[in-house]
Amino acid sequence: MGNQTVGESDAAQNAQESSAAIASSAADDQRLLTLEAQLTALLDELARMQNEQAGSHQPEVEHILAKLYPVEHALMTVPARSIAGLGVKARHTAHVVSEYWDKPIDQIDWHAKAVRLLIEAVCEVAGTPVPAIMLQD
């Protein structure tokens, strides 16, 4: 320990652990951001196929749906380490519970209202919008 007291040694150790945690959180949140980009691309492709002739893309639709599961599972299991990562998780949750935006907020049940308001608050703090599809009337 040299000339450091026990308290100074603890503070130095905590600073090193904090630096490691920050580096780790950036890496974890980059993974979440990458997963979100993959999800968005898959959902865009799915929407494009659904807007074209119904039924003509059935094998392709099934292929995209099969690719969605591991991406969504990872979005749910990778921990958020910053507000950016939390924003990714909030936007994914909005996608999962998209029916909470089907009606005006004063016409949905208490639990749906609580979840919807939480998602919207997290998105606002994260500086990222709620997915546009949720806000369309």
C-alpha positions in Angstrom: 0.0 0.0 0.0 2.9 2.4 0.3 2.0 5.7 1.8 -1.7 5.3 1.2 -4.1 4.9 4.1 -6.7 2.2 4.1 -9.4 4.8 3.1 -7.2 6.2 0.2 -6.6 2.7 -1.0 -10.3 1.9 -0.9 -11.0 5.1 -2.9 -8.3 4.2 -5.5 -9.8 0.7 -5.8 -13.3 2.2 -6.2 -12.1 4.6 -8.9 -10.5 1.8 -10.8 -13.7 -0.3 -10.5 -15.8 2.8 -11.7 -13.6 3.2 -14.7 -13.9 -0.4 -15.6 -17.7 -0.2 -15.1 -17.9 2.8 -17.4 -15.9 1.0 -20.1 -18.1 -2.1 -19.7 -21.3 0.0 -19.9 -20.3 1.6 -23.1 -19.6 -1.8 -24.6 -22.9 -3.3 -23.4 -24.9 -0.3 -24.6 -23.2 -0.5 -28.0 -24.4 -4.1 -28.2 -27.9 -2.9 -27.3 -27.7 -0.1 -30.0 -26.6 -2.7 -32.6 -29.4 -5.0 -31.6 -31.9 -2.2 -31.9 -30.6 -1.4 -35.4 -31.0 -5.1 -36.4 -34.6 -5.1 -34.9 -35.5 -1.9 -36.9 -34.2 -3.4 -40.1 -36.1 -6.6 -39.7 -39.3 -4.8 -38.7 -38.9 -2.4 -41.7 -38.5 -5.4 -44.0 -41.5 -7.1 -42.5 -43.6 -4.0 -42.9 -42.5 -3.7 -46.5 -43.6 -7.2 -47.3 -46.9 -6.8 -45.5 -47.6 -3.6 -47.6 -47.0 -5.5 -50.8 -49.2 -8.4 -51.8 -50.4 -10.3 -48.8 -49.4 -14.0 -48.9 -46.9 -13.6 -51.7 -44.0 -13.4 -49.3 -45.0 -16.1 -46.8 -41.6 -17.9 -46.8 -39.7 -14.6 -46.5 -42.0 -13.5 -43.7 -41.4 -16.7 -41.8 -37.7 -16.3 -42.3 -37.8 -12.7 -40.8 -39.9 -13.8 -37.9 -37.4 -16.5 -37.1 -34.6 -13.9 -37.2 -36.6 -11.6 -34.9 -36.7 -13.9 -31.9 -33.0 -14.0 -31.0 -32.7 -10.3 -31.5 -35.6 -9.5 -29.2 -34.4 -12.1 -26.7 -31.0 -10.4 -26.6 -32.6 -7.0 -26.2 -34.4 -8.3 -23.1 -31.4 -10.0 -21.6 -28.5 -7.7 -22.3 -28.4 -5.2 -19.3 -28.6 -1.5 -19.9 -25.6 0.4 -18.4 -26.6 4.0 -19.3 -29.6 6.1 -20.3 -28.9 5.3 -23.9 -29.2 1.6 -23.2 -32.3 2.1 -21.1 -33.8 4.1 -24.1 -33.2 1.1 -26.3 -35.0 -1.2 -23.8 -37.9 1.3 -23.5 -38.3 1.5 -27.3 -38.3 -2.3 -27.6 -40.8 -2.6 -24.8 -43.0 -0.1 -26.6 -42.9 -2.4 -29.6 -43.8 -5.4 -27.5 -46.8 -3.6 -25.9 -47.7 -1.5 -28.9 -51.4 -2.0 -28.1 -51.0 0.5 -25.3 -50.9 3.2 -27.9 -54.1 2.0 -29.7 -56.3 4.3 -27.7 -55.9 7.7 -26.1 -54.2 7.4 -22.7 -57.4 8.3 -20.8 -59.1 5.3 -22.4 -56.6 2.5 -21.4 -56.5 0.6 -18.1 -54.4 1.7 -15.1 -51.6 -0.8 -15.7 -51.3 0.0 -19.4 -51.2 3.7 -18.6 -48.4 3.2 -16.0 -46.3 1.2 -18.5 -47.0 3.6 -21.4 -46.1 6.7 -19.3 -42.9 5.0 -18.0 -41.8 4.2 -21.5 -42.5 7.7 -22.7 -40.7 9.2 -19.8 -37.6 7.0 -20.3 -37.6 7.8 -24.0 -37.8 11.6 -23.2 -34.9 11.4 -20.7 -32.9 9.3 -23.1 -33.4 11.9 -25.8 -35.0 9.4 -28.2 -38.5 9.4 -29.4 -41.1 6.8 -28.7 -41.3 4.7 -32.0 -43.3 6.7 -34.5 -45.6 3.8 -35.2 -46.9 4.2 -31.6 -47.9 7.9 -32.1 -49.8 7.5 -35.4 -53.6 7.8 -35.2 
